[in-house]
């Protein structure tokens, strides 16, 4: 059993050292408790302009399980997922933001029910969210719309803090802002909704850097984007393809 921690990154130099240290401390404790099971940290840079990739490469010399990779073009968080999934080698993948609002120390809470076979995907419910009220309201509306229009049996689909079996994302192509609809996409690819669960996790205010999200932009673009993703689901864009030969 191997776990890949996937963190999409864009201009996060102030957070990267602490992120790397806390993930390593958490996962080394997990590894020691699990008789040496392996893990890696796939940090996917989205063409940062503040030296994030260079910093990651420097840190990788002292942190052998840190694997810096880079999106081939600026493609946001979805690109980070798409590229990261292709580089991850774990049996379980944990996706999480790099801003430390989700706590690395909570990773084992999500991994445990997938590791022991109870679930194929465990999604975080961000307890006592430390976001602006407008962003929380838009996020809640988005969750309602996703549940109405798609098969998504979780209450916080946009948390981006999720543990899942890597087999479900093999050869998956993501575009636009598909990271917001990852769970319905995986259901389309064969993930049984009954094998999806949730766990409450802590949430903290961002201490360094600035958010990459605009509440207004999300409100204006979210619904048309959701409809386009739903159309791709219906036409089989995300379906598992048979291997040649």
Secondary structure, DSSP 8 states (H G I E B T S, - for coil): -EEEEEEEESS-HHHHHHHHHHHHHHHHHHHHHTTT-EEEEEEEE---SSSHHHHHHHHHTT-TTEEEEE-SS--HHHHHHHHHHHH---SEEEE--SSSSB-GGGHHHHHHHHHTTS-SEEEEEETT--S-HHHHHHHHHHHHHHHHHS----S-GGG--EEEEGGGGTT----TTGGGGHHHHHHHTT--GGGEEEEEE-B----SS--S--HHHHHHHHHHHHHHHHHHHHHTTT-------
